[in-house]
């Protein structure tokens, strides 16, 4: 029973190591994929607009949208 548990632990560690290697190998491609998807821009705009409305009391709606867009554009998605 102890030998089986040790084998499972070693196997789990090997799988985790393999997954980390895959993650490191594909992280830049994934960042590019995320940035190129139009849903990312839509979601970021929605979130930045919500953030501005909640946290920055700009009365003019056009200015809120402009500020939200500026905040959205200030973000970079990079693999670390």
C-alpha positions as CSV (number, residue, x, y, z in Angstrom):
1,X,0.0,0.0,0.0
2,X,2.8,2.5,0.8
3,X,4.6,1.6,-2.4
4,X,1.4,2.3,-4.3
5,X,1.0,5.7,-2.6
6,X,4.6,6.6,-3.4
7,X,4.1,5.6,-7.1
8,X,0.9,7.7,-7.3
9,X,2.7,10.7,-5.7
10,X,5.7,10.3,-8.1
11,X,3.3,10.0,-11.0
12,X,1.3,13.1,-9.9
13,X,4.5,15.1,-9.6
14,X,5.6,14.0,-13.1
15,X,2.3,15.0,-14.6
16,X,2.4,18.4,-12.8
17,X,6.0,19.0,-14.1
18,X,4.8,18.1,-17.6
19,X,1.9,20.5,-17.4
20,X,4.1,23.3,-16.1
21,X,6.4,22.7,-19.1
22,X,3.5,22.8,-21.5
23,X,2.2,26.0,-19.8
24,X,5.5,27.7,-20.1
25,X,5.9,26.6,-23.7
26,X,2.5,28.0,-24.8
27,X,2.0,31.0,-22.5
28,X,3.0,33.6,-25.2
29,X,0.8,32.0,-27.8
30,X,-2.1,32.0,-25.3
31,X,-1.5,35.7,-24.5
32,X,-1.6,36.5,-28.3
33,X,-4.7,34.4,-28.7
34,X,-6.5,36.2,-25.9
35,X,-5.5,39.7,-27.2
36,X,-6.7,38.9,-30.7
37,X,-10.1,37.7,-29.7
38,X,-12.7,40.4,-30.0
39,X,-14.5,39.1,-26.9
40,X,-11.5,40.3,-24.9
41,X,-11.9,43.9,-26.1
42,X,-15.6,43.7,-25.4
43,X,-15.1,42.4,-21.9
44,X,-12.4,44.9,-21.0
45,X,-14.5,47.8,-22.3
46,X,-17.5,46.5,-20.3
47,X,-15.4,46.2,-17.1
48,X,-13.6,49.5,-17.6
49,X,-16.9,51.3,-18.1
50,X,-18.3,49.6,-15.0
51,X,-15.1,50.6,-13.0
52,X,-15.4,54.3,-14.1
53,X,-19.1,54.5,-13.3
54,X,-18.5,53.0,-9.9
55,X,-15.2,54.6,-8.9
56,X,-14.7,57.8,-10.8
57,X,-17.5,60.4,-10.6
58,X,-17.4,61.8,-14.1
59,X,-20.8,63.3,-14.9
60,X,-20.6,63.5,-18.6
61,X,-21.3,60.1,-20.2
62,X,-19.1,60.8,-23.2
63,X,-16.2,61.5,-20.9
64,X,-16.9,58.3,-18.9
65,X,-16.7,56.3,-22.1
66,X,-13.5,58.1,-23.1
67,X,-11.9,57.5,-19.8
68,X,-13.0,53.8,-19.8
69,X,-11.4,53.4,-23.2
70,X,-8.2,55.1,-22.0
71,X,-8.0,52.8,-19.0
72,X,-8.7,49.8,-21.2
73,X,-5.9,50.8,-23.6
74,X,-3.5,51.2,-20.7
75,X,-3.6,47.4,-20.0
76,X,-1.1,44.9,-21.4
77,X,-1.7,41.2,-21.4
78,X,1.7,39.5,-21.1
79,X,2.8,36.0,-20.2
80,X,4.9,35.9,-17.1
